[in-house]
Amino acid sequence: MRRRRLRPTQGLLLMLAALLLLLPVYARPQLTMPGLSYAYLFVIDISQSMNVADQPDADGRTQTRLAAARAAVIAGLRQLPCGSLAALGLFADDETLMVFEPLEVCAHYPAMEKVVAGISWRMAWGGNSQIDAGLQSAAREAIERHLNLVFVSDGDEAPRREALRLDKLRTQRGKLKGLLIGVGGEQERPVPRLDEHDEVVGYWQVQDAVRNGGNPNLAAMLQNLQPDEAVPAEMLRGAPEFQSAQRVETLRQLADAEGLQYRALRSQRDFNRALSAASLGELRQVPRDLRPVFALGSALLLLLACLLPSRMTALRRLGHIRHTAGARPTQALR
């Protein structure tokens, strides 16, 4: 008796094909092709007012302005296409200092993510903040590296000034493009005092702002006060730095002087859309990651392998029903 040779089912063949299609994924295949890429210098404000918790997160809960800035930059880096470059700087006092130089986002994203997530207000090298000087410094760093600028700040200053210095910013206008991202609510909030574990232990009071705020208008009067002497009431009216809000008008003036676009940080989607604007990108030959293509093809083959047996079973049943219904009854033998 001749035996029938067993053949692999179609479903098994499809599964094997799906597994084989996954093998190139481990080699990180890439294809160089024309596409938009971006080059950004991200600068994050780390002054103490960024510790105010008045920025909603994706779930509607409040978070600190600094936490919101970190999360926005991390998610923004993640969605930039391969071939894009990103550098990082920090703003405090009256200047911007570089943290790392431009790196390709796909190859270095894990390191970038850890660095940005570790940014703390304790890294600040000065207690005051002068945002027009910090923005000018950031723009200079971006221009030197041929990068666009993304500057994230609440626009608040300590000590407060009645007028910004915009002349030097206007001299840089047209030399770079980018975004000035405003973070924080527009309602005045007290600035928290944090312990070594970043837990809130109190809030800055007006007396603290007078004694420690560095307000030049009050410096001469403070010299005549004893350490335990109460601050006169007329001096308290001149120190509003103990409360903070996003200074929208200040940020708009700075953006206009520098030639940047002002955007309030309302949602991650809006931030990502602003980063991905074609006007901020450049069409060039860039490597594109092909792993999603192979992974999608493998998933489709697996899905087909799962659906095929049930499909074939249904077809057999349908054919059996039609055959039974169309068969003629046999006549009894006489």
C-alpha positions in Angstrom: 0.0 0.0 0.0 1.4 3.4 -1.0 1.7 5.9 1.7 0.7 9.6 1.2 3.5 12.0 2.0 2.7 14.6 4.7 3.0 18.2 3.6 3.3 21.3 5.8 0.1 23.1 6.1 -0.3 26.6 4.6 -0.6 28.1 8.1 2.7 26.6 9.2 4.4 28.0 6.1 3.0 31.4 6.7 4.3 31.3 10.3 7.7 30.3 9.2 7.7 33.2 6.6 6.7 35.6 9.4 9.6 34.5 11.5 12.0 34.8 8.6 10.7 38.3 7.9 11.6 39.4 11.5 15.2 38.4 11.1 16.3 41.6 9.3 14.9 43.7 12.2 17.8 42.7 14.4 20.2 44.1 11.8 18.5 47.6 12.0 18.0 48.0 8.3 18.0 51.5 6.9 17.3 53.1 3.6 18.6 56.5 2.6 16.0 58.6 0.9 14.8 62.2 0.7 12.9 63.5 3.7 12.5 66.3 6.2 15.0 66.4 9.0 15.4 68.9 11.8 18.3 70.4 13.8 17.4 71.9 17.2 19.0 73.3 20.3 16.6 72.7 23.2 17.1 75.1 26.1 15.2 74.6 29.4 14.8 77.3 32.1 15.9 75.9 35.5 15.3 79.0 37.6 13.4 78.5 40.9 10.1 79.8 39.5 10.0 76.7 37.3 9.3 74.7 40.5 5.8 76.2 40.6 3.2 73.4 40.1 0.6 74.9 37.8 1.1 73.1 34.5 -1.5 70.4 33.7 -0.3 67.0 32.5 -2.0 64.7 30.0 -4.3 63.4 32.7 -5.3 66.9 33.9 -3.2 66.7 37.1 -0.9 69.6 37.9 2.9 69.2 37.6 5.8 71.6 38.0 6.7 73.8 35.0 10.2 72.1 35.0 8.6 68.6 34.9 6.4 69.7 32.1 9.3 71.1 30.2 11.4 67.9 30.6 8.5 65.7 29.5 7.7 67.8 26.5 11.3 67.8 25.3 11.7 64.0 25.8 8.5 63.3 23.8 9.5 65.8 21.2 12.9 64.1 20.7 11.2 60.8 20.4 9.0 61.8 17.5 11.7 63.6 15.4 12.7 61.6 12.3 16.0 59.8 12.0 18.7 62.0 10.6 17.6 64.9 12.9 20.1 66.6 15.2 19.5 67.8 18.8 21.6 69.6 21.4 20.7 70.6 24.9 21.3 73.8 27.0 20.2 75.1 30.4 19.2 78.7 31.2 19.7 80.3 34.6 21.0 83.7 35.8 21.8 85.6 32.6 23.2 82.9 30.2 22.6 79.6 28.6 25.2 76.8 29.0 25.5 73.8 26.8 24.9 70.3 28.2 25.6 68.3 25.1 26.5 69.1 21.5 24.3 68.1 18.5 23.7 64.4 18.3 21.6 62.3 15.9 18.3 61.5 17.6 17.8 57.9 16.6 21.3 56.7 17.5 21.5 58.6 20.8 17.9 58.9 22.0 18.3 56.7 25.1 21.2 58.8 26.4 19.4 62.0 25.5 16.3 60.9 27.4 18.2 60.1 30.6 20.1 63.4 30.5 16.9 65.5 30.0 15.0 63.5 32.7 17.8 64.3 35.1 17.6 68.0 34.7 17.1 69.7 38.1 16.7 73.3 39.4 19.7 72.5 41.6 21.9 72.7 38.5 21.4 76.5 38.4 24.6 78.5 38.9 22.8 81.7 40.0 19.7 82.6 42.0 18.5 85.4 39.7 17.3 85.2 36.2 17.4 87.7 33.3 15.6 86.1 30.4 16.4 88.5 27.6 20.1 87.9 28.3 19.6 84.1 28.5 17.7 84.1 25.2 20.4 86.1 23.5 23.0 83.6 24.8 20.9 80.7 23.6 20.4 82.2 20.2 24.2 82.8 19.9 24.9 79.1 20.7 22.3 78.0 18.1 23.6 80.3 15.4 27.2 79.1 15.9 26.0 75.4 15.5 23.6 76.1 12.6 20.6 74.9 14.7 17.1 76.1 15.2 16.2 77.1 18.8 13.5 75.8 21.1 13.6 77.8 24.4 11.2 76.6 27.1 10.6 79.1 30.0 7.9 80.7 32.1 9.3 84.1 31.2 9.5 85.1 34.8 12.5 87.1 36.2 14.1 87.8 39.5 14.4 90.6 40.2 11.6 91.9 38.1 12.4 94.7 35.6 10.1 97.2 34.1 11.6 97.0 30.6 13.4 94.3 28.6 16.6 94.9 26.7 15.6 93.9 23.1 18.2 95.7 21.0 20.7 92.9 21.1 18.0 90.4 20.3 16.9 92.4 17.3 20.5 92.2 15.9 20.1 88.4 15.8 16.7 88.5 14.1 16.7 86.6 10.8 19.8 84.5 11.7 17.8 81.6 13.1 14.4 80.1 13.4 12.7 78.4 16.2 10.1 78.4 19.0 9.8 80.2 22.3 7.6 77.9 24.4 5.8 79.4 27.4 5.1 77.1 30.3 3.0 77.6 33.4 -0.3 79.3 34.3 -1.0 82.9 34.0 -2.3 83.3 37.5 0.2 84.4 40.2 1.4 81.4 42.4 3.8 81.4 45.4 7.3 80.0 44.6 7.9 76.9 46.7 11.0 76.2 48.9 12.2 72.7 48.5 14.3 70.4 50.7 17.0 68.0 49.7 14.4 65.5 48.5 12.6 68.2 46.4 9.7 68.2 48.8 7.9 71.5 49.4 8.7 72.7 52.9 7.3 76.2 52.5 7.0 79.2 50.1 9.1 82.2 49.5 7.7 85.2 51.4 7.9 88.9 50.4 10.6 89.4 53.2 12.7 86.6 51.6 12.3 88.3 48.2 13.5 91.6 49.6 16.6 90.1 51.4 17.6 87.5 48.9 16.1 88.6 45.6 19.0 90.9 44.6 16.7 93.8 43.6 19.1 96.6 42.8 16.5 99.2 43.8 16.6 97.9 47.3 20.3 97.0 47.7 21.3 100.4 49.3 18.4 100.2 51.8 19.2 96.6 52.8 22.7 97.5 53.7 21.4 99.6 56.6 19.2 96.8 58.0 20.4 94.6 60.9 20.0 90.8 60.3 17.2 90.5 62.8 15.5 93.8 61.9 12.1 93.7 60.2 12.0 94.9 56.6 10.1 98.2 56.3 6.7 98.1 54.7 7.6 100.5 51.9 10.4 98.0 50.8 8.0 95.1 50.7 6.0 96.7 48.0 9.0 96.7 45.7 9.6 92.9 45.7 7.0 90.9 43.8 9.4 88.0 43.0 7.9 85.7 45.8 5.0 85.0 43.4 5.3 83.8 39.8 3.2 83.3 36.6 3.9 82.7 33.0 4.8 86.2 31.6 3.0 85.8 28.3 3.5 89.4 27.1 7.2 89.2 28.0 7.6 86.0 26.0 5.7 87.5 23.0 8.0 90.6 23.0 11.1 88.4 23.2 9.9 86.1 20.4 9.1 89.0 18.2 12.5 90.7 18.8 14.4 87.4 18.1 12.2 86.3 15.2 10.9 83.2 16.9 7.4 81.8 17.2 5.7 82.0 20.6 3.7 78.9 21.6 2.1 78.1 24.9 2.7 74.6 26.1 -0.9 73.4 26.1 -0.5 69.8 25.0 2.2 67.4 23.8 0.4 67.1 20.4 0.6 70.8 19.8 4.3 70.9 20.8 5.1 68.0 18.5 3.2 69.6 15.7 5.2 72.8 16.1 8.5 70.9 16.1 7.5 69.1 13.0 6.6 72.2 11.0 7.9 72.0 7.5 9.2 75.6 7.8 11.6 74.4 10.5 12.8 71.4 8.6 15.2 70.8 5.8 14.8 68.4 2.9 17.9 66.2 2.7 19.0 62.6 2.1 18.5 60.9 5.5 18.4 57.3 6.8 15.0 55.9 7.4 14.4 53.0 9.7 13.0 50.0 7.9 12.3 47.9 11.0 8.6 48.9 11.2 8.1 47.7 7.5 9.5 44.2 8.3 7.6 44.1 11.6 4.3 45.0 9.9 4.8 42.5 7.1 5.5 39.8 9.8 2.4 40.7 11.7 0.3 40.5 8.6 1.6 37.0 7.8 0.9 35.9 11.3 -2.6 37.3 11.1 -3.2 35.5 7.8 -1.8 32.3 9.3 -4.3 32.5 12.2 -7.3 33.3 9.9 -6.5 30.7 7.2 -7.6 27.6 9.1 -10.9 29.0 10.2 -11.4 30.3 6.6 -10.6 26.9 5.1 -12.9 25.2 7.6 -15.7 27.5 6.7 -15.2 26.9 3.0 -15.2 23.1 3.5 -18.4 23.3 5.5 -20.0 25.5 2.9 -19.0 23.1 0.2 -20.2 20.1 2.1 -23.6 21.7 2.6 -23.9 22.5 -1.1 -22.9 19.0 -2.1 -25.4 17.4 0.3 -28.2 19.7 -0.8 -27.5 19.0 -4.5 -27.2 15.2 -4.2 -30.0 12.9 -5.6 -31.4 10.1 -3.4 -30.3 6.7 -4.6 -33.0 4.2 -5.7 -33.5 1.0 -3.7 -32.2 -2.1 -5.4 -34.8 -4.5 -6.5 
